[in-house]
Amino acid sequence: MAVFNLTINNEDLKVDVDPQMPLLWVIRDFAGLTGTKYGCGIAQCGACTVHLDGNPVRSCSIPVSAVNGQKVVTIEGLSEKGDHPLQLAWEEMDVPQCGYCQAGQIMTAAALLKDKPHPSDQDIDNLMSGNICRCGTYNRIKKAIHLAAKGGQS
Amino acid sequence: MNRRNFLKIGITAGGGLVLGLEWLSSCNPAGSGGAEAAMQTLNAFIKIGTDGLVTIMAPNPEIGQGVKTSLPMIVAEELDVDWKNVIVEQAPLDTDKFKRQVAGGSGSVRESWEPFRTAGATGRQMLVNAAAAEWKVDPATCTTEGGMVLHKASGKKIAYGELVEKAATMPVPTNVKFKEPNAYKIIGTRTTNVDLKTIVTGKQKFGIDTKREGMLYATVVRPPAFGQTLKSFDDSEARKMPGVSNVLSFDNKIAVLGRSTWEVMHAARAIKAEWQDDGTLESTADYKANFNKALEKLPEESKRKDGNIKKAFASAAKTFEATFECPFIPHNTMEPMNFFADVKADGVELHGPIQLPDKARNTIAEKFKIPKEQIKVSMTRMGGGFGRRLMTDYVEEAVAISQLAKAPVNVIWRREDDMSGGYYRPMALYKYKAAVDANNKLIAWHHHSVGISGSTARENNFPAGAVENLQVDVHDYKSPVTTGPWRAPIHNYIAFAEESFIDDIAHNLGKDPVAFRLELLEQAKAKPVGKCDYDPDRYAAVIKKAAEMAGWGKPKPEGVYQGIGAHFSFKTYVAQVAEITNVNGQLKISKIYCAVDCGTVINMSGAENQIEGAMIDGLGHAMYGELTLTKGKPDQSNYDRYRLIRMQEAPPIEIQFIRNNEAPTGLGEPGLPPVAAAVANAIFAATGRRLRSQPFMNTGNVFTVEKKAEV
């Protein structure tokens, strides 16, 4: 057990846990932010994607001891009013079916758009293929990313 | 239409009107389920506030199939209110108020179409009657629009919210009239999911997110192989680990309880358990051998027998045979199994993801000897179902653990537990034989199959009805591997087998695959043989539509090939044409066209999403899905060794719905079955190679062409 000081969505959190505990579970069970999801625990499905200093990471496979003062942003902190261009595009395209994987999809896409504001289909395929959607909403996800990239104008 | 309506009226604390509609409906959706379906009773619950806001309860569990949006749309349409003024609430399990709280069999909209329209229309008529009494005019001279009653002659209008008190004192109208489909303002529109905002902002709660005061997280160590039991275990190390508060054993399993999810998952790995078995554990290879042996002879009784196949095969001009292997596949819902249970002396609270909440309550009542009335069940939005949550094993575990621990618990499965936890689509083997006469007319069809614990045939489905001599023979193989329904049960595999076989026969006879199917459907229409579940005209219409969308039979650019697959399930007709493009020897599914007849489409956005998702799901599992066993133990337990389809593998899809005013039919499942055949038949067109088993990836790289074989 050890004490860790974290900044999640600009809020400080102090936890006393096993240094091996993955960031995912600190976020879910100790910060009480359940928008970040558990899917596989081995960085294969992307449901647990959060931003660490702006970079998309699989929080299920990063021990809390490795976070080290980096800023954590989860789906709850992506935008203040739920109006990030991707969130709006997701609504416009009516993307989700069950909805479970979508926070991870949006967090991965948000990091993609920061690097590539106007991604091609190929760019989207390359970056988003680490995120599984069991309901098969991939084509709508792709359309929503393009829509957000165009500033919401379809 | 003999419909008796009983209306319960009440005034809410805030002064609004509550309509609790109960009725016994004898309206039987065409051809569905006979007496049982005819007696199906349903109940809707509408609250109209004095502020004009209308709350409609969504009674059915939401697994991503969209019923939390589509069912209230039906009520709102007939009630004639603006959708923007509708609030949808998920109802808890209450079999007195809501009769069919089920997510399964693609049945929610099918079964609710009549009763939900009746609920809305009765509410609307009551409000009209109240306004007419107020204005002292004939109700027939009043109309409604967007939550208002209007009297055009006098120019009077009044909002529903102002009529609720008066309406509550009036007699309940019977034999209400439904809207004409051309007057629909909500049904058929593109309406977004009612939980969209909470989903995209991470605020939506799923079962796995349940946390209550004093609650413990729990995870369970189960026998690693099907057929094993617990011999002994050592929990001394696990008990010492941080966050762990208890370890307990029940029913050949060991539960670890504690303050956080990861701590109990981590400690579960430190449990040293010894398992035992009787030495008869089976592997995938054993099933294959035993299935082949089972198909050496026919079962004592056939599931269906039309004409005489023996005679027909003896007199045939040509015969055809094909064998198809179907693997086990797990459901792999993205949200692993989990359930919250709080067992107290005076009752049980259950909360979580469940497709059959009533079955869960009944099972718990019986197994734990708790009166049904003391069990409260509420449903969360589910991170997928696909049939896995029709089972109640994980609810039973949660109750057992809460009872032993004397604490509220959320039992969460690790992905590894979930994938190796059973209830799979059963492994099966199919042998088909068919024959044609001297005129190349299909005169005999034999379906012979074996699968684990359950049926492997849909004996009244196409091509039954179109073939004079047809026999369906099924063997049941017993195994300790638990199996169960998996999205579009049985359909999800036989559509591939049968539609590939029909394609094969067509090619061998030099017939166009689309024309051959239409010829068979023409036979089924002109001279139907035996019981037949489908309407040949509607079936033929989707095939023609998909062919037209894809430009079937028209000249194609060099290197473009097409294959067709069609299937009827859950009363819905679906045909798909897959198009494959050869780019320098590398094949790519460039597009799949899909035509659907599901009767009236309630929510166009949701309907397209369901069909497209089902096609991608079906394609992914046909390409990659397989769970194998070694001595009863699953060889795959996470996504590193079990491949699910990803974005780069999802092809563009174009969907068209046949426009008609028929009653709505199933949508959550019917899009899945035809896709594997459409793709396999396109691969045949491109390569000359027939795929006979799933997953396709086991056949080598099916998307690489060495040379185009002579067809």
Contacts between the chains, C-beta under 8 A, distances in Angstrom:
chain1	res1	chain2	res2	distance
A	1	B	242	5.4
A	17	B	242	7.4
A	17	B	243	7.8
A	17	B	260	7.8
A	17	B	263	8.0
A	18	B	242	5.6
A	18	B	243	7.8
A	18	B	263	7.2
A	18	B	266	7.3
A	20	B	266	7.5
A	21	B	260	7.9
A	21	B	262	5.3
A	21	B	263	7.4
A	21	B	266	7.9
A	22	B	262	6.3
A	24	B	262	7.7
A	25	B	260	6.1
A	25	B	261	5.6
A	25	B	262	3.7
A	28	B	209	7.8
A	28	B	261	6.9
A	29	B	211	8.0
A	29	B	217	7.5
A	29	B	259	7.8
A	29	B	260	4.1
A	29	B	261	5.6
A	29	B	262	7.2
A	30	B	260	7.1
A	32	B	211	7.5
A	33	B	202	7.3
A	34	B	202	7.6
A	34	B	205	6.9
A	34	B	206	8.0
A	34	B	208	7.8
A	34	B	209	3.8
A	34	B	211	7.9
A	35	B	201	7.2
A	35	B	202	2.0
A	35	B	203	6.6
A	35	B	204	7.9
A	36	B	202	7.1
A	37	B	206	7.8
A	37	B	208	7.6
A	37	B	334	7.5
A	37	B	335	7.3
A	37	B	383	7.5
A	38	B	208	6.7
A	38	B	261	7.4
A	38	B	336	7.2
A	38	B	412	7.9
A	39	B	334	5.5
A	39	B	335	8.0
A	39	B	336	7.8
A	39	B	415	6.8
A	40	B	415	4.6
A	40	B	638	5.5
A	40	B	639	5.0
A	41	B	265	7.8
A	41	B	414	6.6
A	41	B	415	5.8
A	41	B	638	7.6
A	42	B	415	7.7
A	42	B	638	5.6
A	42	B	639	7.2
A	42	B	640	6.0
A	44	B	638	6.7
A	44	B	639	3.7
A	44	B	640	5.6
A	45	B	334	7.1
A	45	B	639	5.6
A	47	B	334	6.2
A	74	B	202	6.7
A	75	B	201	6.8
A	75	B	202	3.4
A	76	B	201	6.9
A	76	B	202	4.8
A	76	B	203	7.3
A	78	B	201	8.0
A	78	B	202	8.0
A	82	B	197	6.3
A	82	B	200	6.7
A	82	B	201	4.0
A	87	B	200	4.5
A	87	B	201	6.6
A	90	B	196	7.4
A	90	B	200	4.7
A	91	B	192	6.4
A	91	B	196	5.1
A	91	B	197	7.0
A	91	B	200	6.3
A	94	B	190	7.2
A	94	B	192	4.3
A	94	B	193	5.9
A	94	B	196	6.9
A	94	B	605	4.6
A	94	B	606	7.6
A	94	B	609	6.8
A	96	B	64	7.6
A	96	B	193	6.0
A	96	B	195	7.8
A	96	B	196	6.8
A	96	B	199	5.0
A	96	B	200	7.5
A	97	B	64	3.8
A	97	B	65	7.4
A	97	B	66	7.1
A	97	B	609	5.9
A	97	B	610	7.4
A	97	B	613	5.6
A	98	B	63	6.2
A	98	B	64	3.0
A	98	B	333	7.8
A	98	B	334	6.9
A	98	B	335	7.5
A	98	B	381	7.5
A	98	B	382	6.2
A	98	B	383	5.1
A	98	B	384	4.7
A	98	B	385	7.9
A	99	B	64	6.9
A	99	B	193	7.8
A	99	B	195	6.6
A	99	B	199	3.8
A	99	B	204	5.9
A	99	B	381	6.8
A	99	B	383	7.3
A	100	B	206	6.2
A	100	B	333	7.9
A	100	B	334	4.4
A	100	B	335	4.8
A	100	B	383	3.0
A	100	B	384	6.5
A	101	B	334	5.1
A	101	B	383	7.8
A	102	B	199	5.5
A	102	B	200	6.4
A	103	B	199	7.9
A	103	B	200	7.8
A	103	B	202	4.8
A	106	B	200	6.4
A	124	B	647	7.3
A	125	B	647	5.6
A	125	B	648	4.1
A	126	B	648	7.5
A	128	B	647	4.7
A	129	B	646	4.4
A	129	B	647	5.0
A	129	B	648	4.7
A	130	B	646	7.9
A	131	B	646	7.9
A	131	B	647	7.4
A	132	B	334	7.0
A	132	B	639	6.8
A	132	B	644	5.2
A	132	B	646	6.4
A	133	B	334	7.6
A	133	B	647	7.8
A	134	B	332	6.2
A	134	B	333	6.5
A	134	B	334	4.6
A	134	B	384	5.2
A	134	B	386	7.7
A	134	B	617	7.5
A	134	B	644	6.7
A	135	B	64	5.2
A	135	B	334	8.0
A	135	B	384	6.5
A	135	B	613	4.7
A	135	B	617	7.3
A	136	B	612	6.7
A	136	B	613	3.7
A	136	B	614	7.2
A	136	B	615	7.2
A	136	B	616	3.1
A	136	B	617	4.9
A	136	B	620	7.3
A	136	B	645	7.2
A	136	B	650	6.8
A	137	B	609	6.8
A	137	B	612	7.9
A	137	B	613	6.1
A	138	B	616	6.4
A	138	B	646	7.7
A	138	B	647	4.3
A	138	B	650	4.0
A	139	B	612	6.3
A	139	B	616	7.8
A	139	B	650	6.1
A	139	B	652	6.8
A	139	B	653	6.4
A	140	B	609	6.9
A	140	B	612	7.7
A	141	B	647	7.0
A	142	B	647	6.9
